[in-house]
Amino acid sequence: MRLLFMGTGTSHGVPMIGCSCPVCTSKDPRNKRTRSSLLITYQDKNILIDTATELRLQALSFNVAHVDAVLYTHFHADHVFGFDDLRRFNHLQGAAIPVYANAHTIAELKECFAYVFRDGPKGGGKPQIIPRLITSPFDLFGLSIQPIKVYHGEMPILGYRLANVAYVTDCSSISPSEQELLHDLDILILGALRYRPHPTHFNLEQALQLIEEVKPRRAWLTHLAHAFDHAQVEKELPPHVGLAYDGLAIEVPDAT
């Protein structure tokens, strides 16, 4: 399995419009963050978690020429507004793309992108997708997918465990029973918005606390706001925790 961080930024991205703070004006490329998304490559199949706003630019930057399935965490603009760009992959692949999500996200996709689901002539003007409602664990291209129910403020959303890797972003709380699903991981990818507390996201302290509780062999932090200067935060983290950045690629051995 190969993991590629397509984007690691929060909903505003970094740099933020109109901001002249040291991080937004930084020359360090690791401080340039598009909206959060992860690409998992397994058995030559590409599984995309969320279609971030900059999906087209991310795909061009990292030479992504096919997407075989999409897993959605939730329906917020920064996680879904690249949805229309899936139509380019339809053209390249000559096939519809299965899209996995909970009921709320599928309903919101149908409302926001009604033209995609409306009956009419098929063509290059809209994505060809196959909605798949997630109600339980499932298999995708031989990879076991375990949905994890977490809370984004008061809204239930999904994280995912894919074999020995888990991806949980936009999380502010998780029940003990769902937290059990995060044990015995090789890699945990976890959202950590900023230093200060936030009503709908873990801050750095809360993310590190969860990492300490579930004890993954390696953890990476994502969905990062402009409060974090990459080089500085890296010095503050435990040895087994890293700050992700756009374009970071990780090879995961023995994923089943």
PLY file of the C-alpha trace (Angstrom):
ply
format ascii 1.0
element vertex 256
property float x
property float y
property float z
element edge 255
property int vertex1
property int vertex2
end_header
0.00 0.00 0.00
1.16 3.52 -0.78
-0.25 6.66 0.85
-0.04 10.04 -0.84
-1.13 13.17 0.98
-2.81 15.10 -1.83
-3.64 17.97 0.55
-3.08 18.67 4.25
-4.73 22.06 4.81
-7.82 23.20 6.61
-10.90 24.62 4.90
-9.19 27.96 4.12
-6.01 26.38 2.83
-2.55 27.80 3.54
-1.71 30.51 2.69
-5.07 32.03 3.56
-6.50 34.80 1.42
-5.47 38.20 2.75
-3.13 36.88 5.47
0.46 38.04 5.85
1.42 35.95 8.90
4.84 34.21 8.93
3.36 30.85 7.87
1.22 32.25 5.05
4.26 34.12 3.68
6.70 31.27 4.35
9.05 30.04 1.61
8.98 26.51 3.04
6.94 24.43 0.54
5.68 22.29 3.42
3.71 25.33 4.59
1.76 25.46 1.31
-1.36 23.39 2.07
-4.27 22.64 -0.22
-7.49 21.22 1.20
-7.16 17.79 2.84
-7.30 14.56 0.85
-5.48 11.23 0.83
-4.79 8.85 -2.06
-4.32 5.17 -1.23
-2.77 2.95 -3.89
-3.32 -0.78 -3.39
-2.91 -3.54 -5.99
-2.62 -0.85 -8.71
-5.97 0.65 -7.67
-6.29 4.26 -6.50
-8.72 4.93 -3.66
-9.27 8.62 -2.97
-10.48 9.87 0.41
-12.48 13.06 -0.27
-12.52 15.14 -3.45
-10.93 18.31 -2.10
-11.57 21.71 -3.65
-8.20 21.61 -5.46
-8.55 18.04 -6.79
-7.63 19.04 -10.34
-4.49 20.87 -9.21
-3.53 18.07 -6.82
-3.90 15.45 -9.55
-1.73 17.50 -11.89
0.90 18.12 -9.21
1.24 14.43 -8.31
0.59 12.82 -11.71
-2.60 11.05 -10.69
-4.15 9.62 -13.86
-6.82 7.31 -12.42
-9.20 7.16 -9.47
-10.91 3.80 -9.00
-13.07 4.63 -5.96
-13.81 7.50 -3.60
-14.43 7.34 0.15
-16.08 10.42 1.66
-15.63 11.47 5.27
-18.44 14.05 5.24
-20.13 16.74 3.20
-18.27 20.00 3.80
-17.10 22.15 0.92
-13.38 21.57 1.42
-13.92 17.79 1.27
-16.33 17.52 -1.67
-16.07 20.50 -4.01
-13.67 18.72 -6.35
-16.49 16.27 -7.10
-17.05 17.49 -10.66
-13.40 16.81 -11.55
-14.10 13.07 -11.29
-15.50 13.33 -14.83
-11.98 13.62 -16.22
-11.12 10.27 -14.64
-14.31 8.82 -16.14
-13.03 9.85 -19.56
-9.57 8.40 -18.96
-10.89 5.14 -17.55
-14.03 4.69 -19.61
-15.99 3.71 -16.52
-18.13 5.08 -13.72
-16.51 5.53 -10.31
-18.02 4.04 -7.13
-18.44 6.64 -4.41
-18.79 5.45 -0.80
-20.36 7.60 1.92
-22.88 7.68 4.74
-26.53 8.53 4.05
-26.18 12.21 4.96
-23.25 12.76 2.60
-24.98 10.99 -0.31
-28.12 13.08 0.25
-26.09 16.30 0.29
-24.19 15.31 -2.85
-27.50 14.73 -4.63
-28.75 18.16 -3.57
-25.60 20.19 -4.21
-24.67 18.38 -7.45
-28.21 17.63 -8.64
-27.17 17.80 -12.31
-24.99 14.72 -11.80
-27.90 12.58 -10.59
-30.57 13.99 -12.91
-31.72 11.76 -15.78
-30.55 12.98 -19.13
-27.99 12.43 -21.88
-24.66 11.04 -20.69
-21.60 12.89 -21.79
-18.47 14.66 -20.70
-20.39 17.40 -18.89
-20.96 15.53 -15.66
-19.27 12.84 -13.59
-20.41 9.25 -13.93
-20.51 7.87 -10.40
-22.10 4.95 -8.57
-23.28 5.91 -5.05
-22.54 3.26 -2.43
-24.14 3.65 1.00
-21.85 2.62 3.86
-23.64 0.69 6.58
-20.92 -1.75 7.70
-17.35 -2.85 6.94
-16.74 -3.82 3.33
-14.07 -5.05 0.95
-12.67 -2.87 -1.81
-10.23 -4.31 -4.34
-9.21 -6.93 -1.77
-8.62 -4.34 0.95
-10.73 -4.43 4.11
-12.42 -1.07 4.83
-13.73 -0.38 8.33
-15.80 2.81 8.68
-15.23 4.61 12.00
-17.95 6.87 13.37
-16.49 10.06 14.84
-17.95 13.46 15.65
-17.21 16.77 13.95
-18.75 18.95 16.65
-22.23 17.44 16.93
-22.22 15.98 13.41
-21.45 12.26 12.96
-18.93 11.74 10.16
-16.70 8.90 9.02
-13.09 8.03 9.47
-11.68 4.90 7.84
-9.46 2.02 8.79
-7.90 0.36 5.75
-6.08 -2.76 6.95
-3.37 -1.42 9.29
-3.83 2.28 8.39
-6.50 4.68 9.68
-7.52 8.14 8.46
-9.51 10.36 10.81
-9.91 14.05 10.10
-12.29 16.84 11.18
-12.79 14.99 14.47
-13.55 16.57 17.83
-14.65 13.45 19.74
-14.85 9.69 19.38
-16.65 7.15 21.53
-14.66 4.48 23.43
-16.13 1.71 21.26
-15.10 3.42 18.01
-11.72 4.33 19.49
-11.09 0.60 19.91
-10.97 0.39 16.11
-7.84 2.57 16.18
-5.73 0.13 18.17
-2.94 -1.98 16.66
-2.27 0.37 13.75
0.92 0.77 11.78
-0.14 4.29 10.78
-2.75 6.68 12.17
-3.48 9.85 10.19
-5.28 12.32 12.42
-6.57 15.87 12.05
-5.02 18.48 14.36
-6.23 21.94 13.43
-4.18 24.33 15.59
-2.78 24.94 19.09
-5.91 26.60 20.53
-9.06 24.58 21.25
-11.75 24.50 18.56
-15.40 23.44 18.89
-15.37 20.98 15.98
-11.75 19.82 15.60
-9.02 18.32 17.75
-6.29 20.79 18.56
-2.68 19.62 18.79
-2.88 18.67 22.46
-6.06 16.61 21.97
-4.66 14.85 18.90
-1.47 13.90 20.74
-3.54 12.65 23.67
-5.53 10.32 21.39
-2.32 9.10 19.77
-0.92 8.32 23.22
-4.07 6.34 24.07
-4.30 4.20 20.92
-0.53 3.87 20.42
-0.04 3.54 16.64
3.45 2.65 15.55
3.53 5.90 13.54
1.20 8.88 13.39
0.86 11.76 10.96
-1.08 14.97 11.60
-3.14 16.59 8.84
-5.90 19.20 8.24
-3.49 21.89 9.45
-4.23 25.60 9.76
-1.80 28.48 9.37
-1.03 28.40 13.11
1.49 25.64 12.37
4.91 26.38 10.94
6.10 23.00 9.73
9.71 23.22 10.87
8.80 24.56 14.31
6.01 22.07 15.06
8.15 19.13 13.96
10.56 20.00 16.81
7.70 19.83 19.33
6.34 16.42 18.37
7.17 13.00 19.84
9.57 10.90 17.72
6.79 8.68 16.31
4.55 11.61 15.27
5.08 13.71 12.16
3.44 16.70 10.52
2.17 15.73 7.07
2.58 17.99 4.05
1.22 18.09 0.51
3.02 15.48 -1.56
4.25 13.35 1.33
4.29 9.69 0.16
4.52 6.71 2.51
5.00 3.04 1.66
3.12 0.65 3.96
4.34 -2.96 3.85
2.11 -6.02 4.30
-1.29 -4.30 4.06
-4.13 -6.85 3.88
0 1
1 2
2 3
3 4
4 5
5 6
6 7
7 8
8 9
9 10
10 11
11 12
12 13
13 14
14 15
15 16
16 17
17 18
18 19
19 20
20 21
21 22
22 23
23 24
24 25
25 26
26 27
27 28
28 29
29 30
30 31
31 32
32 33
33 34
34 35
35 36
36 37
37 38
38 39
39 40
40 41
41 42
42 43
43 44
44 45
45 46
46 47
47 48
48 49
49 50
50 51
51 52
52 53
53 54
54 55
55 56
56 57
57 58
58 59
59 60
60 61
61 62
62 63
63 64
64 65
65 66
66 67
67 68
68 69
69 70
70 71
71 72
72 73
73 74
74 75
75 76
76 77
77 78
78 79
79 80
80 81
81 82
82 83
83 84
84 85
85 86
86 87
87 88
88 89
89 90
90 91
91 92
92 93
93 94
94 95
95 96
96 97
97 98
98 99
99 100
100 101
101 102
102 103
103 104
104 105
105 106
106 107
107 108
108 109
109 110
110 111
111 112
112 113
113 114
114 115
115 116
116 117
117 118
118 119
119 120
120 121
121 122
122 123
123 124
124 125
125 126
126 127
127 128
128 129
129 130
130 131
131 132
132 133
133 134
134 135
135 136
136 137
137 138
138 139
139 140
140 141
141 142
142 143
143 144
144 145
145 146
146 147
147 148
148 149
149 150
150 151
151 152
152 153
153 154
154 155
155 156
156 157
157 158
158 159
159 160
160 161
161 162
162 163
163 164
164 165
165 166
166 167
167 168
168 169
169 170
170 171
171 172
172 173
173 174
174 175
175 176
176 177
177 178
178 179
179 180
180 181
181 182
182 183
183 184
184 185
185 186
186 187
187 188
188 189
189 190
190 191
191 192
192 193
193 194
194 195
195 196
196 197
197 198
198 199
199 200
200 201
201 202
202 203
203 204
204 205
205 206
206 207
207 208
208 209
209 210
210 211
211 212
212 213
213 214
214 215
215 216
216 217
217 218
218 219
219 220
220 221
221 222
222 223
223 224
224 225
225 226
226 227
227 228
228 229
229 230
230 231
231 232
232 233
233 234
234 235
235 236
236 237
237 238
238 239
239 240
240 241
241 242
242 243
243 244
244 245
245 246
246 247
247 248
248 249
249 250
250 251
251 252
252 253
253 254
254 255
